[in-house]
Amino acid sequence: MDFDSLYAQYSRLVFWAAYNVTKNRDAAFDVSQEVFLRALKHQKKLDAMNDMQLKGWLYRVAVNGSVDMLRRGKKELLYDVPPNDGPTDSECDMPESSAIRSERNSVLRDSVNALDDIYREPVLLHYYSGLNYHDIAALLNVAEGTVKSRMSRAKAMLRTMLGERGMNDE
């Protein structure tokens, strides 16, 4: 697989794995860049891997790189805007809906970040990185049923948290 395809296919996975650990947009971008530079160095090794092995390698390098960055003391303030959340054309026309959407996204992000790691990680991998339960189970080295259970519990906790913040009707 060429580098551009690798980046296009796995950049979201790498970013959200890093963001899950660092809780910082810029730090997650920095880690992502390091991961893909490392992938470029190990291109031959990665070419020999199947898709699941490649996802696992990229995920693990992103998590380890994030932990290393935090150990080096580069943790900064949490940003409210994840990547690619810029305004769409319709939002530019309707500032009120943009503000409402931004507030909802902020409340949802805060709620997801408040989850314990065992619940937050599968939520981020599924909804932000687009992985299915089978792939998440393989990455986290747990049974698929465990992922389903954690997702169910995470959704229930999020419903409760969002309800407490007046967002139960959405």
N, C-alpha and C positions, 0 to 999 in steps of 0.2 A: 504494500500500500504506500503510495507517495505521501509526502509530508502534508500537503494541502488537504488531501482527503482525510488523513488521520486527524488533523486539527479540526476540520469541519465536522467530523463525526463525533469527536470526543471532547471538544472544548467545554461544552456545558457540564459534562460529568466532572471534568477536572476542576472547573471553577467552583461548582457547588460543593465538591468534596473539600476544597480548600476553604471556602466560605464557612462551611459547617464548623470547621475547627477555629479559624481566625476571627470570625464574626466581623470581618473588615473587608470592604470591597477592594480597596487598593492592595491590601496584603494578599487577598485571594488572586487578584490579577498578577501580582508579582510571583506568587507561587506557581500559578498556571504557566507563566512564561518560563520559569525554571524547569517545570515538568516537561514542556515541549522542547526546550533546548536539550534536556537529557534524553528525550525520545529521539531527537535528531542524531545524537551521538551514538545511540544504541539501535539504529535503524535496522541493521541486519538481524539482531536478536529479536526485535519486535516483528519482523517479517515472518519469522518462523512460528509465531504464536497464533493460536486460533482466536476468534473474537472474544470469548470469555476470558481467556488468559490475558489478552491485551487490555481489556477493561479493568481487570483485577490489578494488573501491573500499574496502569495509569492512576487508578484510584489510590492504591497503596503509596505510590510515589508522591501524590498530591497530599495525602494525609500526613505522611512522614515529613514532607517538606514544610507543611504548615506547622506541625509540632516543633520542628527545628527552628522555624522563624520565631515562634512564640518564646522558645527557650532563649533565643538570642535577644529577647526583650524588644521586639519590634511591634508589639501589639499597640494598636492605635484605637481611636474612637470608632464605634460602630456607625457605619453610614446607613442612611435610610433607603438609599436607592440602589438596588442591585443592577447588574448590567442589562442593557437592552430594555430598560424601562423608561426610555425617553417618551415624550408625548407623541401620539399619533396625530394624523391630520384632523381627525374628528375631535380630538381633545383640544387642539389649538383653536377650533371654532367655538368650543363650549368650555370656558374656564371653570365654571361651576362643577361640571361633571369631572373635569380633570382633578380639581381639588378634592372632590368626594372620593374618586377612585384612588387618589394618592393616600388619603387618610385611611381608607379601607385596607389598602396594601400594607401600610405601616402597621396597623393594628394586627393584621394577619401575620406579618413578619415577626412582630413582637411576641405574638402568641406561639408561633412555631419555635422561636428561639427560647421561649420559656419551658418548652418540653425537655424532659430528661434526654440525654444522648441516645439511649436505646430506642426512643420513640422519634426523636427529631431526625436522626440519620436516615431511616427508611422513608420518612416523609419527603425529605429533601431529594433523596435519590430517585424517588418515584415521580414527584410532581415537578421538580426543578431540573432534574437530569434526564427524565423520561425513561427510566429503566422499569422493566416489569418485575413482578415479585420474584420470579425464578432467578433473574440476574442479580437482584438485590441480595437474595439468600446466598448465592454463590460468593458475592463480594464480601458479605459480612460473615461468611462461614457459619451460617445457621440454617435450620430447616426452613423450607418455604412456608410451612404452617406457622412458624415463629414470626416470620415477616408479616403474614396475614393478621396474626393476633396483635402484633405491635401496631400495625396500621389501624386496626379496628379501635384499639385503645387510644391511639393518638387522635383519631378523628373524634372520639367521644370527649376526650379532654379539650380538644380545640373547640368543639361545639359549646362546651361549658364555659370556656374562657371567653369566647366570642359573645355568648349570651350575656355574660356578666358585664361586657363592655357595650351592650346594646346593639349587637349585630346579629341577633338570633333570627332575624326575619330574612336573611339574605343567603 
